[in-house]
Amino acid sequence: MLAKTRGYSLVGVDAIPIDIEVNIVDGTKSYMVGLPDNAVRESLFRIESAFKELGFWFPRKRMFINLAPADIRKEGSAFDLPIALCILKASDQLNAANLEDFAIMGELALDGEIRQVKGLLPMAIEARKQGLSGFLLPGSNSKEAAIVDRLQVYGFDSLERAISFFSGKKEEPVYTDTREIFQDELDHFELDFADVQGQENVKRALEIAAAGGHNAIMIGPPGAGKTMLAKRLPSILPPMTLLEALETTKIHSVAGKLSKVNGLIARRPFRSPHHTISDVALVGGGGNPQPGEISLAHNGVLFLDELPEFKRTVLEVLRQPLEEHHVSISRAKAAVDYPANFMLVASMNPSPSGEFYHPGESHPNSPMEIKKYLSRVSGPLLDRIDLHIEVAQVPFGVMASQRKNESSGEIRARVIKAREAQRERYAKLEGVFNNALLPSQHIKTYCEIASQGKILLQRSMEKLGLSARAYDRILKVSRTIADLEGIENIGIQHIAEAVQYRSLDRNQWIPD
């Protein structure tokens, strides 16, 4: 008897429909075809053990298991559950006339427990597109898949419950209230700028970065608060739209990093990898390509603490994703694209000892040591960072002050207003939602400046020796500063402030 159902294989962050077919005929040897990997082939051992634990028998006849289309490689243990149910139907142990109408995925334990698997969200999205009756999956993945509307999602913890469902036992589909999740995420931020005393110039720069989606680097001595300030940046970023949340959740789903509680990432991610990270772990890849840290930070913040301590090769692979907002990974087995639209925020010391260099004053490091240290971060990478922010030590009097500071909520309100203005301005430009994403060919149209501003910018370019890319960054930052003030035209004061955020270009900490 022939039995069929539907499963999925992952390619990047997208799901490819897979038809699972089982046919049992006279004979002794069984075959599994359709490019299964070892994990898929081993499913028969797990299925046989689960059948015996639940009182079912495993067919000893010739069994053909086909995973179609045959030219797509099938990987992982998520095919256990659909293959098991097809075997039960094909051997007349399960009367499931509607098995073909469902998508089914899940890993089986030896006792019949259904275990969590990766990538259920993109699979659920594809199941809805196909108009299937429902999706059967592990109970621990049910919240994740249930955020897809117009799809009946059933979460089961055991093979026995899945069999009972197809035998006629009524089960209630899982429901996830996305609006409630979004509201909870907006209402709870553990870290707030109200707790930070002093550092008003840094708060201002981070507000500009958040308002325009700009990359930023903080330069200052150890203990000045660079990491503390960076960790509070997500609290002033605008809330994610549902589309952004789905994009981000899909990536975390494929990487197997989703929470079992909500199943939806409604808060912008903040990723902070250690400086010993490899280039593959950062951008993604491996024999079976997986998303890297830059993709896990999609629609959020990637924070690189102590930037010069990262390997040069790791930093250089950031250049292409920073410009194109996605990463392409080519391997012998597969070529995949992962989204990577993130804000890069980094921190570094101004010298190996952590102290600023001041002309005419003694310094623990020699000029050669300082130059060598700062040169670990390449010029092309710095060109892609819009704001260079100086972070000084906070005096004791300021730290001990009881002054009430502006909260993250107040700052976020201004950021949201500026972002709304940018969305309206770029409504006709596809894929442009903030000033940082504005392509170079449109800068003259949307970042027009008065003659006085042009003169100041020309003098700054000549004096600092800025590159053409730095010129574009200054104009975009100026545009954001004007948006925060609610001003349509970029003024000379906006240009002047934006130029101040190119301190690394000024080489003021490098001895002559």
Wavefront OBJ file of the C-alpha trace (Angstrom):
o trace
v 0.000 0.000 0.000
v 1.246 3.476 -0.873
v 1.220 6.299 1.719
v 2.149 9.950 1.151
v 2.586 13.110 3.179
v 4.468 16.421 2.987
v 7.690 17.606 4.644
v 10.295 20.305 3.978
v 13.999 20.769 3.415
v 15.812 24.018 4.226
v 17.909 26.005 1.756
v 19.204 29.105 3.498
v 16.188 30.585 5.306
v 13.653 29.198 2.828
v 11.780 25.882 2.915
v 11.536 23.573 -0.112
v 8.500 21.213 -0.210
v 9.410 17.520 -0.040
v 6.981 14.722 -0.888
v 7.467 11.721 1.411
v 6.255 8.438 -0.089
v 6.311 4.942 1.417
v 5.315 1.794 -0.438
v 5.467 -1.753 1.006
v 5.630 -4.751 -1.363
v 6.719 -8.390 -1.180
v 10.417 -8.849 -0.555
v 13.003 -8.457 2.186
v 15.336 -5.520 1.532
v 14.218 -1.892 2.017
v 15.468 1.173 0.137
v 15.483 4.897 0.942
v 16.058 7.134 -2.074
v 16.065 10.863 -2.822
v 19.524 11.988 -1.608
v 19.039 11.393 2.163
v 22.027 12.041 4.427
v 23.082 9.678 7.233
v 20.760 11.329 9.778
v 17.774 10.677 7.498
v 18.831 7.070 6.823
v 19.215 6.419 10.547
v 15.568 7.395 11.054
v 14.516 3.780 10.444
v 16.338 2.647 13.599
v 14.621 5.303 15.711
v 11.248 4.512 14.121
v 11.586 0.753 14.735
v 12.397 1.309 18.411
v 9.491 3.748 18.832
v 7.065 1.275 17.199
v 8.064 -1.511 19.592
v 7.675 0.782 22.628
v 4.139 1.725 21.511
v 3.012 -1.767 20.531
v 3.202 -1.447 16.733
v 5.158 -3.744 14.439
v 7.872 -2.705 11.998
v 7.364 -4.163 8.468
v 9.789 -6.919 7.477
v 8.812 -6.737 3.819
v 10.474 -4.735 1.046
v 9.862 -1.074 1.761
v 10.536 1.801 -0.644
v 10.904 5.248 0.928
v 11.130 8.083 -1.579
v 11.910 11.728 -0.761
v 11.072 13.863 -3.782
v 12.295 15.869 -5.611
v 15.254 13.521 -5.785
v 17.823 16.172 -6.771
v 17.572 18.108 -3.455
v 19.674 16.809 -0.583
v 17.679 15.965 2.568
v 19.444 16.517 5.879
v 18.689 16.147 9.571
v 16.390 14.116 11.766
v 13.153 16.054 11.169
v 11.891 13.481 8.652
v 11.440 10.817 11.386
v 7.813 11.622 12.187
v 6.407 11.853 8.625
v 8.230 8.657 7.581
v 6.919 6.847 10.679
v 3.298 7.843 10.004
v 3.607 6.857 6.339
v 4.985 3.435 7.335
v 2.051 2.915 9.717
v -0.444 3.789 6.994
v 1.310 1.746 4.306
v 1.329 -1.306 6.628
v -2.407 -0.885 7.428
v -1.754 -0.065 11.094
v -3.146 3.459 10.728
v -6.269 4.516 8.883
v -5.357 8.104 7.944
v -7.169 9.026 4.745
v -6.151 12.700 5.127
v -2.421 12.138 5.727
v -1.567 13.811 2.409
v -3.347 17.006 3.466
v -0.868 17.770 6.270
v 2.712 18.886 6.555
v 4.553 16.815 9.176
v 8.025 17.256 10.689
v 9.696 16.060 13.880
v 12.509 13.935 15.328
v 11.671 10.721 17.204
v 13.336 9.452 20.350
v 13.647 5.698 20.875
v 10.598 5.714 23.171
v 8.400 7.634 20.702
v 8.905 11.123 22.149
v 8.865 13.884 19.510
v 11.851 16.193 19.865
v 12.394 19.791 18.798
v 13.881 20.489 15.348
v 15.249 23.547 13.538
v 13.657 25.759 10.919
v 9.937 25.176 11.581
v 8.924 28.808 10.923
v 9.971 28.950 7.226
v 8.367 25.514 6.830
v 5.089 26.789 8.311
v 5.138 29.797 5.989
v 5.558 27.481 2.997
v 2.785 25.179 4.273
v 0.375 28.114 4.361
v 1.329 29.087 0.796
v 0.452 25.558 -0.331
v -2.950 25.687 1.349
v -2.458 22.543 3.445
v -5.003 21.525 6.104
v -2.473 21.814 8.908
v 1.039 21.287 10.209
v 1.968 18.550 12.717
v 5.188 19.194 14.587
v 6.931 18.905 17.986
v 5.094 20.598 20.836
v 8.254 22.574 21.702
v 8.136 24.139 18.209
v 4.397 24.863 18.197
v 4.567 28.490 19.398
v 7.095 29.258 16.687
v 4.983 27.885 13.837
v 1.689 29.221 15.228
v 2.665 32.831 14.517
v 1.791 32.058 10.871
v -1.853 32.992 10.452
v -4.381 30.983 8.418
v -2.563 27.719 9.203
v -3.754 25.072 11.689
v -0.729 24.104 13.804
v -0.811 21.005 16.027
v 1.995 20.385 18.496
v 2.544 16.844 19.799
v 5.054 15.561 22.343
v 4.790 11.890 21.359
v 4.197 9.664 18.350
v 1.271 8.117 20.232
v -0.600 11.452 20.269
v 0.066 11.982 16.550
v -1.360 8.520 15.813
v -4.430 9.272 17.965
v -4.975 12.504 16.028
v -5.159 10.658 12.710
v -7.323 7.995 14.352
v -9.986 10.618 15.022
v -9.112 12.130 18.410
v -9.899 15.864 18.390
v -7.015 18.240 19.098
v -7.097 22.009 19.446
v -4.671 23.906 17.207
v -2.032 26.076 18.884
v -2.590 29.839 18.825
v -0.001 32.595 19.308
v -1.058 36.198 19.961
v 1.635 38.228 18.191
v 0.185 41.545 19.379
v 0.594 40.490 23.012
v 4.196 39.437 22.378
v 5.016 42.785 20.740
v 3.464 44.711 23.636
v 5.362 42.705 26.260
v 8.649 43.280 24.452
v 8.044 47.029 24.236
v 7.148 47.354 27.903
v 10.178 45.577 29.368
v 13.766 46.763 28.920
v 16.162 45.753 31.677
v 18.779 48.309 30.606
v 17.839 51.988 30.353
v 19.764 55.157 29.534
v 18.211 56.738 32.626
v 20.741 54.735 34.687
v 23.739 56.303 32.918
v 25.268 59.350 34.591
v 27.165 61.732 32.339
v 28.340 60.765 28.829
v 25.845 63.176 27.257
v 27.895 63.442 24.066
v 27.880 59.649 23.665
v 24.143 59.424 24.315
v 23.593 62.083 21.676
v 25.728 60.208 19.137
v 23.971 56.894 19.832
v 20.606 58.634 19.415
v 21.733 59.836 15.983
v 22.940 56.311 15.129
v 19.588 54.820 16.169
v 17.576 57.474 14.316
v 19.346 56.871 11.007
v 20.424 53.232 11.340
v 24.083 54.296 11.226
v 27.142 52.231 12.123
v 29.171 53.610 15.041
v 32.438 53.040 16.864
v 33.237 54.234 20.393
v 36.834 55.064 21.271
v 37.864 55.465 24.873
v 39.872 54.071 27.801
v 38.869 50.878 29.659
v 36.109 51.458 32.201
v 34.704 54.540 30.475
v 31.383 52.797 29.828
v 31.590 51.819 26.135
v 30.087 48.350 26.592
v 27.494 49.600 29.062
v 26.281 52.229 26.597
v 26.269 49.820 23.639
v 24.077 47.327 25.534
v 21.475 50.055 26.042
v 21.262 50.907 22.345
v 18.425 48.409 21.597
v 16.242 50.215 24.154
v 16.090 53.328 21.950
v 15.707 51.613 18.582
v 12.252 51.781 16.961
v 10.063 48.691 17.461
v 10.188 46.041 14.762
v 7.395 45.699 12.249
v 5.736 42.290 11.914
v 7.602 41.712 8.642
v 10.963 42.484 10.296
v 10.070 40.210 13.213
v 9.243 37.339 10.849
v 12.491 37.828 8.897
v 14.535 37.798 12.100
v 12.646 34.867 13.613
v 13.164 32.782 10.450
v 16.931 33.158 10.764
v 16.937 32.223 14.452
v 14.598 29.327 13.686
v 16.984 27.907 11.072
v 19.869 28.323 13.524
v 17.893 26.560 16.288
v 18.129 29.527 18.666
v 14.448 30.297 19.284
v 12.834 30.420 22.704
v 10.130 27.818 23.388
v 8.036 30.418 25.240
v 7.047 33.010 22.622
v 8.305 31.635 19.325
v 8.578 35.158 17.896
v 11.482 37.586 18.163
v 9.708 40.915 18.615
v 12.698 42.840 20.009
v 15.658 43.841 17.859
v 18.495 41.348 18.446
v 21.763 42.371 20.088
v 24.661 40.065 19.233
v 28.055 40.445 20.885
v 30.506 37.734 19.710
v 33.877 37.259 21.447
v 36.956 38.591 19.679
v 38.239 35.021 19.154
v 35.362 34.261 16.746
v 36.246 32.774 13.354
v 35.217 34.294 10.035
v 32.872 31.329 9.366
v 31.129 31.788 12.716
v 30.744 35.504 12.011
v 29.416 35.446 8.440
v 28.019 31.908 8.374
v 28.961 28.784 6.461
v 30.267 25.324 7.253
v 29.791 22.040 5.402
v 26.046 22.382 5.967
v 25.762 26.216 5.732
v 24.325 27.873 8.842
v 23.648 31.563 9.601
v 26.485 33.444 11.278
v 26.432 36.220 13.868
v 25.865 38.938 11.265
v 22.675 37.221 10.107
v 21.531 36.552 13.684
v 21.888 40.328 14.174
v 19.610 41.026 11.165
v 17.328 44.031 11.907
v 19.285 44.586 15.115
v 22.748 45.386 16.457
v 26.076 43.586 16.030
v 28.428 44.770 18.794
v 32.149 44.086 18.416
v 33.866 44.898 21.698
v 37.621 45.628 21.535
v 37.558 45.798 17.736
v 41.368 45.698 17.160
v 41.536 42.360 19.013
v 39.500 40.626 16.286
v 41.513 38.846 13.612
v 42.115 40.941 10.508
v 40.524 38.307 8.253
v 37.368 38.336 10.392
v 37.013 42.107 10.153
v 37.594 42.200 6.418
v 34.720 39.801 5.675
v 32.381 42.398 7.183
v 32.930 44.844 4.342
v 30.664 43.222 1.758
v 27.687 42.581 4.121
v 27.909 46.163 5.414
v 27.429 47.451 1.881
v 24.997 44.886 0.434
v 23.061 43.925 3.615
v 23.162 40.222 2.832
v 25.824 37.527 2.725
v 26.287 34.914 -0.005
v 27.848 31.591 0.964
v 29.002 29.239 -1.769
v 29.959 25.648 -1.002
v 30.372 22.523 -3.111
v 27.036 21.192 -1.809
v 25.034 24.415 -1.807
v 24.991 28.171 -2.386
v 22.768 30.150 -0.013
v 21.990 33.783 0.794
v 21.346 35.010 4.325
v 19.973 38.485 5.186
v 22.436 40.691 7.095
v 20.950 44.171 7.507
v 22.374 45.167 10.884
v 23.783 48.161 12.718
v 27.471 47.671 13.438
v 28.518 49.127 16.788
v 32.117 48.653 17.885
v 34.405 49.808 20.666
v 38.156 50.157 20.969
v 40.881 51.726 23.066
v 42.819 54.693 21.642
v 46.135 52.889 22.333
v 47.422 49.541 23.679
v 47.503 50.965 27.210
v 44.037 52.454 26.812
v 45.120 56.077 27.261
v 44.581 58.887 24.769
v 47.660 60.375 23.124
v 48.130 64.095 23.707
v 50.917 65.964 21.863
v 53.601 67.167 24.230
v 52.650 64.784 27.040
v 54.317 61.527 28.036
v 52.558 58.291 27.081
v 53.103 54.658 28.176
v 53.255 53.497 24.559
v 55.708 54.528 21.881
v 54.437 56.232 18.696
v 55.169 53.047 16.745
v 53.104 50.931 19.178
v 50.134 53.307 18.942
v 50.253 53.378 15.142
v 50.526 49.600 14.949
v 47.587 49.161 17.319
v 45.268 51.562 15.470
v 46.247 50.107 12.084
v 44.686 46.757 13.053
v 41.394 48.242 11.884
v 41.668 48.892 8.155
v 40.783 52.163 6.495
v 38.145 50.609 4.204
v 36.299 49.209 7.245
v 36.431 52.543 9.087
v 35.055 54.234 5.960
v 31.932 52.108 6.389
v 31.409 53.338 9.956
v 29.435 56.590 10.050
v 30.070 57.828 13.592
v 33.362 57.842 15.497
v 32.453 58.625 19.116
v 34.965 59.697 21.771
v 34.191 58.271 25.220
v 36.007 59.892 28.152
v 36.171 58.793 31.775
v 33.276 60.101 33.874
v 34.406 62.313 36.798
v 33.505 61.085 40.289
v 31.241 64.047 40.928
v 29.130 63.198 37.905
v 28.994 59.470 38.749
v 27.857 60.218 42.314
v 25.226 62.711 41.150
v 21.553 62.037 41.920
v 20.471 63.871 38.800
v 17.540 62.361 36.955
v 18.547 61.433 33.421
v 16.502 61.148 30.262
v 15.004 57.672 29.914
v 15.310 55.354 26.937
v 11.580 55.788 26.297
v 11.968 59.544 25.843
v 14.906 59.109 23.486
v 13.092 56.361 21.581
v 10.128 58.681 20.962
v 12.404 61.107 19.063
v 14.048 58.224 17.190
v 10.676 56.853 16.074
v 9.566 60.293 14.873
v 12.771 60.690 12.826
v 12.394 57.193 11.348
v 8.809 57.933 10.322
v 9.977 61.033 8.461
v 12.577 58.924 6.643
v 10.036 56.257 5.675
v 7.792 58.906 4.143
v 10.705 60.546 2.327
v 11.951 57.298 0.787
v 8.548 55.716 0.136
v 9.276 55.535 -3.607
v 12.714 53.919 -3.147
v 12.551 50.144 -2.852
v 14.381 48.720 0.157
v 15.241 52.137 1.666
v 13.740 52.734 5.117
v 16.328 54.940 6.803
v 19.149 57.321 5.950
v 21.882 54.691 6.328
v 20.330 52.624 3.509
v 20.169 55.555 1.073
v 22.127 54.609 -2.100
v 24.912 56.943 -3.227
v 23.121 57.888 -6.458
v 20.238 59.405 -4.463
v 22.294 61.376 -1.930
v 22.329 64.590 -3.994
v 18.535 64.457 -4.303
v 17.707 63.817 -0.642
v 20.714 65.383 1.123
v 20.880 68.786 -0.523
v 22.835 71.374 1.469
v 23.129 75.153 1.331
v 26.208 76.941 -0.028
v 27.655 77.643 3.449
v 27.373 73.978 4.325
v 29.138 73.057 1.084
v 32.037 75.351 1.907
v 32.413 73.862 5.401
v 32.236 70.334 4.027
v 34.810 71.117 1.313
v 37.259 72.524 3.863
v 36.749 69.526 6.131
v 37.329 67.088 3.285
v 40.557 68.823 2.247
v 41.910 69.230 5.771
v 41.107 65.693 6.943
v 41.806 63.960 3.625
v 38.451 62.188 3.691
v 37.468 59.582 1.116
v 34.424 59.734 -1.158
v 32.732 57.133 1.049
v 33.344 59.301 4.136
v 31.796 62.238 2.251
v 28.630 60.197 1.726
v 28.589 59.189 5.403
v 28.808 62.792 6.564
v 25.871 63.804 4.374
v 23.739 60.899 5.606
v 24.507 61.666 9.248
v 23.728 65.347 8.620
v 20.394 64.279 7.141
v 19.635 62.296 10.311
v 20.561 65.178 12.622
v 18.189 67.437 10.687
v 15.452 64.770 10.918
v 15.822 64.638 14.709
v 15.203 68.377 14.785
v 12.262 68.051 12.402
v 14.009 70.244 9.804
v 13.725 69.429 6.108
v 16.813 71.320 4.930
v 20.321 70.383 6.060
v 22.002 73.380 7.685
v 25.613 74.268 8.364
v 25.157 73.277 12.037
v 24.163 69.767 10.980
v 27.239 69.444 8.751
v 29.484 70.724 11.557
v 28.175 68.145 14.041
v 28.452 65.304 11.517
v 32.099 66.197 10.754
v 32.870 65.983 14.490
v 31.955 62.311 14.346
v 34.901 61.534 12.019
v 37.556 61.707 14.765
v 39.502 58.669 13.536
v 39.901 60.398 10.174
v 41.444 63.367 11.947
v 44.316 61.155 13.216
v 44.368 63.208 16.414
v 45.559 60.261 18.556
v 48.350 59.146 16.247
v 51.788 60.623 17.033
v 53.624 62.299 14.168
l 1 2 3 4 5 6 7 8 9 10 11 12 13 14 15 16 17 18 19 20 21 22 23 24 25 26 27 28 29 30 31 32 33 34 35 36 37 38 39 40 41 42 43 44 45 46 47 48 49 50 51 52 53 54 55 56 57 58 59 60 61 62 63 64 65 66 67 68 69 70 71 72 73 74 75 76 77 78 79 80 81 82 83 84 85 86 87 88 89 90 91 92 93 94 95 96 97 98 99 100 101 102 103 104 105 106 107 108 109 110 111 112 113 114 115 116 117 118 119 120 121 122 123 124 125 126 127 128 129 130 131 132 133 134 135 136 137 138 139 140 141 142 143 144 145 146 147 148 149 150 151 152 153 154 155 156 157 158 159 160 161 162 163 164 165 166 167 168 169 170 171 172 173 174 175 176 177 178 179 180 181 182 183 184 185 186 187 188 189 190 191 192 193 194 195 196 197 198 199 200 201 202 203 204 205 206 207 208 209 210 211 212 213 214 215 216 217 218 219 220 221 222 223 224 225 226 227 228 229 230 231 232 233 234 235 236 237 238 239 240 241 242 243 244 245 246 247 248 249 250 251 252 253 254 255 256 257 258 259 260 261 262 263 264 265 266 267 268 269 270 271 272 273 274 275 276 277 278 279 280 281 282 283 284 285 286 287 288 289 290 291 292 293 294 295 296 297 298 299 300 301 302 303 304 305 306 307 308 309 310 311 312 313 314 315 316 317 318 319 320 321 322 323 324 325 326 327 328 329 330 331 332 333 334 335 336 337 338 339 340 341 342 343 344 345 346 347 348 349 350 351 352 353 354 355 356 357 358 359 360 361 362 363 364 365 366 367 368 369 370 371 372 373 374 375 376 377 378 379 380 381 382 383 384 385 386 387 388 389 390 391 392 393 394 395 396 397 398 399 400 401 402 403 404 405 406 407 408 409 410 411 412 413 414 415 416 417 418 419 420 421 422 423 424 425 426 427 428 429 430 431 432 433 434 435 436 437 438 439 440 441 442 443 444 445 446 447 448 449 450 451 452 453 454 455 456 457 458 459 460 461 462 463 464 465 466 467 468 469 470 471 472 473 474 475 476 477 478 479 480 481 482 483 484 485 486 487 488 489 490 491 492 493 494 495 496 497 498 499 500 501 502 503 504 505 506 507 508 509 510 511 512
